[in-house]
Amino acid sequence: MTILSSGEAPDRVALIDGIETRLELTSVKADGAEQIIEELLRIASQKHESYERRGIFRSRPIMLL
């Protein structure tokens, strides 16, 4: 993995196995596994919609770390 850039949205862009990938660094506070999954899905959906509106990474993956 090679970090290509650092910023606000996304937090990092990395080259992973030859694929430009956006990395979102976040913390999740939850009471249990089900709430963690729900929060991760909410964050991923929110990021996807935000990037889609701005035409960022239309065909690139996102990773939540």
C-alpha distance (Angstrom), angle and dihedral (degrees) to the residues before:
residue distance angle dihedral
M1 . . .
T2 3.79 . .
I3 3.81 122.3 .
L4 3.81 107.7 -132.1
S5 3.81 99.1 -178.7
S6 3.79 145.3 -9.6
G7 3.77 125.6 -143.4
E8 3.76 147.6 120.9
A9 3.80 102.5 -76.4
P10 2.92 106.6 49.8
D11 3.80 102.9 14.2
R12 3.81 91.0 -142.1
V13 3.78 138.4 1.3
A14 3.78 114.3 -150.2
L15 3.76 137.4 -180.0
I16 3.81 105.9 -128.0
D17 3.80 117.6 179.0
G18 3.80 88.5 -21.3
I19 3.82 93.9 -52.7
E20 3.80 121.1 115.1
T21 3.81 103.5 -127.9
R22 3.80 131.2 -176.4
L23 3.79 116.3 -134.1
E24 3.79 123.0 -155.8
L25 3.79 116.5 -164.3
T26 3.78 113.3 -154.7
S27 3.76 143.7 145.8
V28 3.78 123.2 -129.1
K29 3.77 122.2 -151.5
A30 3.79 113.6 -163.6
D31 3.77 141.4 141.8
G32 3.78 97.0 -127.6
A33 3.79 148.6 -1.7
E34 3.81 94.3 -83.1
Q35 3.81 92.2 54.0
I36 3.81 90.8 47.1
I37 3.82 90.6 54.6
E38 3.81 91.6 46.5
E39 3.81 91.5 50.4
L40 3.81 93.1 47.7
L41 3.80 90.7 50.3
R42 3.81 90.7 48.7
I43 3.82 92.7 49.9
A44 3.81 93.5 45.3
S45 3.80 91.8 49.3
Q46 3.80 92.1 47.1
K47 3.82 92.0 50.3
H48 3.80 92.8 45.7
E49 3.81 92.5 51.4
S50 3.80 92.3 45.8
Y51 3.80 93.3 50.1
E52 3.80 92.8 43.0
R53 3.82 91.3 55.0
R54 3.81 89.8 52.3
G55 3.81 95.3 42.6
I56 3.80 92.8 -117.8
F57 3.81 118.8 149.4
R58 3.78 95.7 -13.4
S59 3.78 92.3 172.5
R60 3.80 101.2 22.0
P61 3.80 127.6 100.4
I62 3.79 125.8 -114.9
M63 3.79 126.1 -146.0
L64 3.78 124.7 -160.2
L65 3.77 112.3 -149.2
